[in-house]
Amino acid sequence: MNLEQVQELVREGKYFYYTHALTEAKKDGVEPEDIIAVILTGEIIEEYPERKRLLIYGRMANNLPLHVVCDYSAESLVIIPTVYIPDRRLWVRFRIRKPLRGEGRK
């Protein structure tokens, strides 16, 4: 599934949140409308086809970065398992994962 298809399902109201996603959002001060806005305006930064999931990055209205995981395993529904504000120590410009220490070293 591509981003446009995910966005269309969300526009149609064909989505739901896992409780975990709402709990994590609340801890970070993220509202459900922030999550939807990021899905509708964001970009895919990672794809996990074996799990039928996408990681979407975008900025909330307050300009804070947000990552939203979207699960498309149910073809006519988008499931949002988790959301989080990415840690700048782990991401380059919040879009590219930094290698873990020792990774890529010989």
N, C-alpha and C positions, 0 to 999 in steps of 0.2 A: 504494500500500500504506500502511496506517495503522500507528500504533505498536503497537497490539494484535496485529496480524498479524505484525509483525517479532518482537515478544516471544514469541509462540506458536512461531514457527519456531526461535527461539533455545532456548526451553524444551525443544523436541523434539530439540535437538542438530543442527539443520539449519543450520549456519553454518560458515564457515571464515575464517581470517585471511590476508590477503596478508602476505608476509614483511616488507614495508615497515611494516605496522601493528605487528608484533611487535618490529621493530627500534626504531621510535619509542617504543613502550611501554617497552622495556628502558632506553632512554636517560633516560626520565623516572621510572624506578622504578615503573612500572605493571605489574601482573601480569595475566595473562589473566583471572583470576577478577574482577579489578576492572572490566575491560571488560564482562564479562557482567553483573555487578551493575548497572552504569550503564545498560546497555540495558534491563534488566528493571525498573529503578526510575526512570529518567530521563524527560525530556520532549523532544519535538521542538522545536528552536529555529529550524531552517531546513529548507526543502524544495527539492530540485532535481529537479523532475519530468522535465525534458528528459534528465537523466542517470540517472533512477530511483535517486536517493539521498536520504538524510535525514541531518541532523546532530542528534545526540542529546546533550543536556547532562545531567550528573548529578554527584553527589558520591560519591567513593570512601569506603571505611570509615574512612580517615584524615582525612576531610572535605576533601580537596583536590578542586577541580573537574576534570572530565574531559569532553572532547568526543570522541565516537565517530561516525565516518562509516559509515553502513550503506548498502550497495548492494543493491537488490532486483531487479536486472535478470533474474536467474534466479528465476522465480516461486516455486519451492519451496525456496529457499536464500537465506540472508542472507550477503553477503560483507562483510567488514570491511577496507576498504582502508587506513585510517589512524586513529590515535587520537593525541590530544595534550592536554597541560595548557594551557588557554588563557591567553594573555598579557593581564593586566588592563589594559595600555595600549591594547589593541585591542578590548576588549569591555566593555560596561556590565553589571555583575553577571554576567558570563560568559555572558549570554543574548542580548545585542543587540550587533551589530557597531557600533563607533564609526565615524563617517564618516572617510574619509581626509582628510588636510589638503587644503584647496582644494575638496573636494567640497561641493556645495550653496552655494558662494559665488558671488556675481555681481560 
